[in-house]
Amino acid sequence: MEFNIKGISIEKIYRSDKKQDGTPYMSKKGNAFSKVDIYIDHNTIDDMDFQGKLTYFDYFGNTDDWNTGTPITGIISKTEFNGKTYFNFDMERKSGAPTSAGLEELKERVRKLEEAVFGNGENLTEGAMKFSGAILSKEEKEAKEEKELIEDLPF
């Protein structure tokens, strides 16, 4: 289950780059990271299990300038592991894989775009060929004009 939050202030924050036994946190690929425990108001999301603690795994120093009072925006995901419930934090995605909430919106936008470009979808292949042919013709025309201009240069 995911919850989106926007501009929520950090109440407490703790960072650690080592486990309790003193060994550094390392990913399966051997990359070092920091575990960041973030505390926010427990009423921020509507979940009976949420006590206000989030965990963020920081591989790139994204949280280095975060302190008490810093507003955060992102996605909280609820995970159950070995009989315990955890709430992980991930920053708002600006690129890469969409959240499950945003995936349906993206599918709808692609459908509308395809319909606008290729028609009602009954003959997408033919529409795509016409579309790419029109673009190719335009590019060929521009290349021919550029070649003629170059040939007309006196040097």
Order of alpha helices (4+ residues) and beta strands (2+ residues): beta-beta-beta-beta-beta-beta-alpha-alpha
